[in-house]
Amino acid sequence: MTGIARNIELYQLAYRLAWPYVSEFQKSANPKIALRLHELIRRQMSEGLTEPVLIASEALKDIDRLADQIDNNETSLTRTAGRHSRLRRALGLTAGSRHTGSQSHSQ
């Protein structure tokens, strides 16, 4: 029974240490960030870590890695979208250009 109580206390300490270091941006950008932090802390504990500061630190590192992966994916998507819109403008394929072009042929 004392092992269970110790694990609960360890979890609570790690969570309370980590939560203030999750940025407001991360909290608003990912509504499930609290659940993600919970999962990461549990994973650290199941791997055998017993220091709340170390557990919180490792969980925060994993959250940062996840945020970096998301940022990289969004950046590449944004670059691709920007590239396509620049190509459309260069080729005159915007909706306004097509509409104007069809009017000039009918006159």
C-alpha positions, 0 to 999 in steps of 0.5 A: 500500500505504501508503494501506491501512495508513494507513486501517487505522491511522486506523480503529483509532485512531478505534475505540479513541478512541470505544469507551470513550465508549459507555456500559455501558447502550448496550452492554448494551441493544444487543448490536450496538453494536460493529458499529454503531460500526464501520459509522459509523467506516467511513462517516466515513472514506469521507466523507473525514475523516482525523482520528481524533478527529473520526471518533470524535466524529462516530460517537459523535454518530450513536450518540447520535442513534440512541439518542435515536430509540429512546428516543423510540419506546419512550417513545411506545409506553410512553405508549400502553400506559399510556394503554390500561391506564388506559382498561381500568381506568376502564372495568372491562375488566380480566380480574378485573373481567370474571370477577367481573362474570359471577359476579354476574349468575349469582347 
